[in-house]
Amino acid sequence: MEMMGKLQSARENFEKLKQDLDNKTFTETSTDGTISITLTELATIKDIQIASGLMADKEQLEDTLVVTLNKALDKIKLNAMEEAKKTAKESLPQIPGLSF
């Protein structure tokens, strides 16, 4: 029964992690400062700011938007993986051969 309690606790901890990540936001800005994207740590886009001068150059706008979004999503993936490892390490019982 102890194992079931630990698994239930782990499930609750992962649900809390999911909620925490969804409530945390950060802003990624393009290297030239023309685009800023605000996202949650679960990759929900909350806001996009685009410099008015960039609106005239559709191709540059698309390229800058793609690069900035990909940078933000890379950060989200890395952070989510680290947070999940940390939660697993704290919540799950030691299982031989399974490392986090």
C-alpha positions, 0 to 999 in steps of 0.5 A, a space after each residue: 500500500 505504501 507504493 500506491 501512496 507514493 504513486 498518488 503523491 507523485 501524480 499530485 506533484 506532477 499535476 501541481 507542476 503542470 499548474 505552476 508551469 502554466 502560471 509562469 510566464 516569460 518573454 522572449 525578444 528577438 535579437 534585434 528587439 523587433 519582436 517580443 513574445 510572452 508565453 507560459 512555461 507550458 508554451 501557451 502564447 499570451 502576447 506578441 509585440 511587433 515593432 511597427 517598422 517590421 510590418 512593412 517587410 513580410 518576409 523579415 517578419 516571418 523569419 524573425 517570428 519563427 526564430 524567436 518562437 523557436 528560441 522560446 520553445 527550446 527554453 520551455 522544453 529544457 525547463 519543463 524537462 528539468 522540472 519534471 526530473 526534479 519532481 520525479 526525483 522528489 516524488 517517486 521511490 528509488 527504483 534500481 536501474 532508473 535514474 533521473 
